[in-house]
Amino acid sequence: MEELKQQIYRLECSHLKPEVRSSKEKIGAVLDEEFFEIGSSGYMIYRADIEGDHALSMDPLTISDFQLHELGPEAVLTTYKIVNERSGRETLRSSVWKKRASGWRLFFNQGTVARE
């Protein structure tokens, strides 16, 4: 389980990097075809939005308190906190990753602004 946790942690960190977030090809390699998100903004975001004109934040983001919860042999839930290093804003996050023929893909993400 620790090996899977480290693999998914690396994937979570990868899609937060500006070079991935600014590339439709690179972010597309992380996101599942059915990806959707309930953003900390309160808006629903779908894969098509990201492939279109939706601009992802390029601010430096740091993950902490990362936990992995197995939902089955081909799905996991992650929970963690993200700190936006530029604004100082903290959000609580949860993600569902699904194992596909091409590897683990981010299926769902939710961000909730943490109480101050």
N, C-alpha and C positions, 0 to 999 in steps of 0.2 A: 504494500500500500504506500510506503514511503517513496518508492520509485515513481509511482503514478502521481503522487502529490507533487513531486519535484518537476515532472514532465508538464503537468497542467500549470504549475506556477510559472514555468518558463514561457508557456503559451500566453498566460494572462499578462505577463510583463511585456511580451513581444508586441502585442497590439496597442500598447500604450506609448511606444516609441514614435517620435515624430516622423522618422523615415518610413515607418509602416503606415501610420495614420494619414500621411500625405500621398500615399501610392494606392490607387484603386486595385492594382494587381496584388500588392503585398497584403493589404487589408482583406482583399477577397480570398486570399489563401487561408486566412484564419477563420473567417465567418462562414457559417453554415448557409446553405442556399435558402433556408427558411428563417434566418436570423431576424430577431426583433428585440427592441430594448424599450424599457420604460426609463427614460432619462431623468436625471436629477432636476432637469428643467420642467418636468411634468409632461413632456411631450412623448408620444410614441415615435420611435424611429425604426425603420425597416431597412433591410439590406439595400433595396432599391434607392432609398434616400441617400445612403452613403455612396452608392455608385453614381448618384446624380450630383446635385449641387450642395448636399449637406456637408458643411465644413466641420470636421472633427477638431477638437481643441489640440493645439500644438504645445500647450503649456507642459512643463515638466511635471510628471505625476509619479508619486511614490506609493507602493503597496506596503501595508503592514497588517498584522493580525490575520494572516492567510490561513484558512482552514479548508479542507476537502472532505466532502461527505459523499460516499458512494450511493447512488440511486439504483444501481443495477450493473450488470457487466458491461453495458455500453453507454452509461450516462453517469455524470457526476455533477454535484452542486458545489460551487466554491462560495465562500463568504470571506470578505476582507474589507479593509478601509483604504481609501485613497486620499492622499493629501496633494492638493494642487500647490506645488512649490512656489508658484508666482503669486497666487491670490491668498494662500493659506486656507482655503476652503477644504473642509473634510467631508467626504461622502462615504456612506456605508454601501457596499456593493454585494450583489449576488449574481452568479453566472451559472448557467447550465451548459455543460459541454457534452456533445454526443460523439461517440466513436463511429466514424464512417469508414468506408473502404479506403478513402484517401488519408485517414488519420483522424485525430480529434479536432472537432470544429465547434466554434462558439455558436450556440443555438439561441441563448437568451441572456440578457443582462438587465439588471435594475440598479439604479443609483438613487439613494435617498440622502439628502443633506443631513449631516449629523447635527445633533443639538449642541449648542455652544455652552 
